[in-house]
Each structure stands twice: as C-alpha cells, then as structure tokens.
Amino acid sequence: MPLLAAPVVLPGRWGVRPQPSLTADGLLLRPWTPADVPTVRAAYDDPAIRWWHARSMSDDDEALAWVDAKNAAWRDERAVEWAVVVAPTRAANSDRPGAPAHLPEPAPAPALAPSSAAVPAPPRVLAPAGAPVLALAGVGAHVRPSSVPGDASGGTPVAPTSGPVPHAAPSSGPVPRAVPPRHLAGPPLRRLDAPPAGTVVGRVALTNLDLYEGVGALTYWVVPAARGHRVAVRAGAEALRWAFEELGLHRVEVEHSTRNDASCRVADLLGCRAEGVRRGHALHADGHHDMHLHARLRTDHPDRPTRPAPQAGPPQTEHP
C-alpha cells in the first residue's frame, strides 16, 4: 500500500560509504576496530557501565563480536557507532616528539546574554538497592539492543564517498547549533593524568534508526578515568550535529533510567528536552526501571530545556 509521505532519509545511500570520523573539541570520533577489543572488554568490567547498560562481557571473543556488530550496523543503516578517542595534540609545556596528549578541557564559553533564570543545580538521585555506589558522570544512556542480527554482507554498490547524505525533505532555514554554549560553563573539572593521543575514552552512537520517520536514539558511555571532562557532552554534540546536518534526521531521542541523574544532565546539556517518563520501560539487573525520555528536533534551539523534578538521594559530585 503506497505511503503518502516520502522518507525523511533515503535508504541505501550512506551504508555503502565508509563511516566518517568526526572531530569534537579535542576528541576524535572514529569507527570501532578489532584493536579496541581490550578497551571494550575493560569498559564493560566497570560496574557503572555494566549496571546502566544492563550487559556484561566475559571474554575477548564477545568484545570482538560487539565491535563487528557495530560496524555491521553501519552497513545495514541501522546505527552509527563511534569510539571516542583523545585527538592528537602537543602538550603545551613540551616540545618532545611523541609527548603524551592532554585530555583537552572545553574551550572557554562565549559571552551569553544576561538571564534572570539560574541554571538549576544537578538533582540528587537514590540508587537502587545493590547498585554500585560510585561517580556516574557520563556513564550514559540506556538503549535497548537491536533484535536484528549484527552481521551484514553482500555487494558494494557504487555511491559517492563524500558530502552530506541525501535526504528527501530537508527542513528550511538554518540548522540550530547542536549544543548550547552553556555546556562549557560550570564548576571546575577535576584533573587526571593525561592519556596518550588515540586512547579510547568513551563511546557515542546513533541507534534504533528509522530512516522513513527520520528518528534515532543517542547513547553514550565514558570510561572511568575520563569522567569529569564533559566527554559525553562534547562527543554527543558532534554526533547530533552530524545526525541533523549530514544524515538529515528529524528527531533524536535520549532515554535513561530515572535513577541515572548523570545521564539526565548530559541530555539536558545537549539541548535534548525532557518529554516525560516511560513507566517500567527497560529491564535492568534489578528489574524494570522507569525511563526518562528526552528528545531534540532538528529545528529546536537548545535554550535551557526543562528537566524532570529532582529525586531525593545522596549528592553526586562529578560532572559530565
């Protein structure tokens, strides 16, 4: 039966191209490779990532299958998965060749128009019984795994290898910024030993893609050593820019447990507006969690979106 509307993103146009690498304020977003297997396995040894993403990883074979599935999802046009790594930079106080790269801090925020509304402090959250009690900044949003097998093969149709992905009905007018400048302001970020350039510090992805509707979901996690440097916010901002400006999506959602306030703050800083709560929507190790739903439209201006009401609980001292 014919559909009345044209697809927002035309299928079969981008999965045949090489997956792009992106730069994001001192970070590099690149496709996953087999060399990342030890990092992936170590990430899922972290109690916070394992808890909020509701999965574990027992050996290198599972980690390699995970990497292969992420690359297959690009070819199948189901998802776009990036490893977030430290971009190559020279340490400011060293001219030695091969000097380790600093994990760059966010650039100073541009001057903003005066506002009488203060940015609310991060709410407190009560962890479930048995949940790991540790800093969870930037750990990430929960996205249900796809039921489609993570393997793809077949021919390689000829397609352009550069330029934005064609989409059927681009919105008129300029595309708003993918993240407001206010995400660069806030309490001082904690320091950590500088990892070498190329070190994987997190994951960011656009998953559950529906090209006809032009909808996807943003998910992310950050390794423990890199938390507190807004890695999820900076990488997520670039992923959103690519999703709207180059892929041509209409809407990107973020969904996370109502008990995961750090992920809620990342979504808020990315301009993804809180839309409500899905009751008992996602199964975790301790049962079904209520899930906060945030979303951003291509035409949205990220101007201090509202957030769900804070919940009582112990304070969190980390920042995304």
HELIX and SHEET records of a PDB file:
HELIX    1   1 PRO A   34  ASP A   36  5                                   3    
HELIX    2   2 VAL A   37  ALA A   43  1                                   7    
HELIX    3   3 PRO A   47  HIS A   53  1                                   7    
HELIX    4   4 ASP A   60  ARG A   75  1                                  16    
HELIX    5   5 PRO A  181  LEU A  184  5                                   4    
HELIX    6   6 PRO A  224  ALA A  226  5                                   3    
HELIX    7   7 VAL A  231  ARG A  241  1                                  11    
HELIX    8   8 TRP A  242  LEU A  247  3                                   6    
HELIX    9   9 ASP A  261  LEU A  269  1                                   9    
SHEET    1   A 8 LEU A  22  ALA A  24  0                                        
SHEET    2   A 8 LEU A  27  ARG A  30 -1                                        
SHEET    3   A 8 VAL A  80  VAL A  86 -1                                        
SHEET    4   A 8 VAL A 200  ASP A 210 -1                                        
SHEET    5   A 8 VAL A 215  VAL A 222 -1                                        
SHEET    6   A 8 ARG A 251  SER A 257  1                                        
SHEET    7   A 8 GLY A 287  LEU A 297 -1                                        
SHEET    8   A 8 ARG A 273  HIS A 284 -1                                        
END                                                                             
